[in-house]
Amino acid sequence: MRKIGLVGGISWVSTIDYYRFINEGVNERLGGLNFAECLIYSLNFGDVQNKTWEGSFDLLLAACESLKRSGVEAIVLCANTAHLFADQLQEKIALPIIHIGTETAKAINATGIKMVALLGTVFTMEKEFYIKKLEDNGLNVLVPSKKETRDYIQFTLKEELGRGLILAETRAQYIKMINDLIADGAEGIILGCTEIPMLISQADFDVPVFDTTKIHCKAIVDFILS
């Protein structure tokens, strides 16, 4: 079994899901009392917010370097937005980073879908780092066209879901936003923030829904057992 390092705390509520899904995945394949050998470096999300995501490279690098010194063989960034720096971090630490965007693209391509809608933080929806990974793998990507809609998603991720708050009115708004994207041609939906699956799931839609947390964790389990 290969040892992995998880950079978590961004936010802590989704890091719990990573820990659970990875261990469940390993145990499902190996049985008995077998679980993943892993280390978690849990950042203070308040520090990330104070520095802003664009200013948080040093925080993420310090976490990765600490995990590397502990003997891990690969790094997992437990947030879609943290992949803003995935390529630079991988180059600096000389360890593989299991990229959530690449693994999500593989899962989507396996279905034959080409047009997908992406919901995530403002950085994930507006910056090139994530969408380009998807496009480089042959996908066409839609995001909510209105800035106010993208800002609303950002607000709910930061002030509600990132704190573990699940509100019925927010869920209803997300369902409406996604149905609008389906009407615009989306054949599938990427839940591109690790907190969004706390709010909505495949059961809410007729088109395929891609839970990036679960997709990422499956790839992590594959690495651990390779």
N, C-alpha and C positions, 0 to 999 in steps of 0.2 A: 504494500500500500504506500502511495506517495503522499508526503506531508504537504499541506497547502497553508498559505497565510491569507487571512481575510482582513481587509481594511473595512471596518464597519463603523457604526455610530452615525451613519449618514443616510437615514436616521436609525436610531436603535431599534425602532419597531420593525423595520424591514430586515435588520440584521438577525433578529430572532427567526424570521422565516428562512433566511439563508442557512442558519445553523440546523434548523429542523429538517428542511428539505434535503440538505446534503447528507445528514446522518440517516434519514429514512431511506434515501437512495442507495447508500452503501449497504445498509442492513437488508434491504429488499434483495440485493444481488448476492450477498455473502451469507445472510442468515445468522442464526445464533446470537451472540452478543458482540458482533462485529459492527463498529461504527468508525467514522472518519477520524483520522489523526490530523488535527488542524489547530492553528493558533489564530486568535482574533485580536486585532489591534483596534479598539473602539475609540474613535476620535470623539471629541466634544463638538457636537454639531454647532454649538454656539460660536466656537472659534472659527469654523468655516463660514458661518453667516457674517461674522464681524469682518473677516478678510474679504468676503465675497468669493464665489467659486473661482473666478478668474485670478484671484490673489492667493489661492490655497495650494498652489503647487508644492511649496516647501512643507506644508503640513502633511500632505499625502506622501511626499518623498520620504520624510522622516519615518512615517509609519511603515512604508515598504522596506526601508533600510533596516529597521528594527526587526521586522519579520525575517528578512534575509539572514541577519546575524543569528537568528534562532534556528536556521537550517531548513527553511521551507524550500520546496522545489518549484513553486509557482505562486503567483499573487492573484487574488480576486478582489476587485473593487466592488463593494456591495452597494452600488448606486449607479444608475445610468449616467447621471450628470458627471460623476467622477471620471468617466472615460474621456472627458475633455482633455485629460493629460495622459491617457493610457500609453500612447506611442512614446512620448518623452520619458515617462517613468520606466517603461520597459527598456529603453536604451540606457538609462542611467543605472539601473540596478542589475541589468544583464540576467534577468529571470523572465520566463514567459508570464504574460498577463493574459488570462483567459477573458477575451473581449466579449462583452455582452451584445454589442451590435453585430459582430460577425456571427455569433452563435444564433442570434435571432434571425438574421438573414438566411442562414442555412435552414432553419426550421420552416420559414415561410416558403422558401424555394422548393422544399419537399412537397408542398401542397399544390404547386403550380400557379399560385396567386402572384400577380405582378403589381397591382395597385393597392397600396396599403395606407391607412391613416395612422398617424403617430400622435399620441398624447404623452406629454411629459413636462418637465420644467421648461421655463422660457429658454434656458440655455440649450436644452435638448431639442426643442422645436425650432429654434431660430439660428443656432450656430451650425457650422458645416460639419463638425467632427462626427456627429452621429448619423445624420442623414446621408452624408457621403459614404459611410460604411455600407449603408443599405443600398444606395445607388450603385456603388462599385460591384455589388453582388446582383445587379440586374433588376432592382426593384424601383418602382415609381412611388413617391411618397407625398401624401397630402398632410397638411397640418391645418388647424382652424385658421381661416383667412383673416379674421378680425383680431386686431391687437388686444382689444378689451377681453376677448374670449381667452386668449393665451395668458393674459395677466390674471384673469379669474382662476384659471387652472393653477398658476403659480401661487396665488394667494392661498387656495385651499390645500395645496400640497404642504406649504410652509406652516400655515396657522392652524390647520385641522388635522390632516392625515399624518403629518410629521410628528404630531403630538398624540396620535392614537385616537383622535376624535372622528367618529363616523356619524354624519348627519344625513337624515333622509332627504332634505331639500337639496343638498349637494349631490347626492346620488342621482336624483331626478334631473338635475342640470347636466350632469355628465352623460346620462343616457340620451338626453336631447341633443347635446353637442355631437355625440357619436352618430346618432341617426341622421343628423345633417350631413356629416361626412360621408356616410353610406349613400345618401341621396346624391352627393357630388361625385360618386363613382368608386368609393373605397370598397374593395372586395374583402378586406380583412382589417382588423384593428390591432395596433401594437399598444399595449399598456406599457409605455416607455418610461415609467417611473416605478420604482419598487414598492411604493405605497399604494398606487392606484388599485391593485388587486384586492386591497382591503375593502374597497368600495363597490366595485363592479366585477362581473365575471362573464364567462361564456354563456351562462344561463340567461343573461339579459339581452342577447342578440342572436340573430339568425346567421350572420356571417361569422367566419372564424375569428376568434380572439386569441392573441398571442401574449401570454403572460411572460414577460421578460425574466422575471425572477425565477420561475420554474424552468424555463428554457436554459438559463444560465446555470442553474444548479445541476441540471442533467449533464451539461457539458463538464462541469466541475467533477461530478462523480465519475464520468468517463475518464477524466485525467487521473484522478486518484487511483483508479483500478487498472490503469493502462500499464 
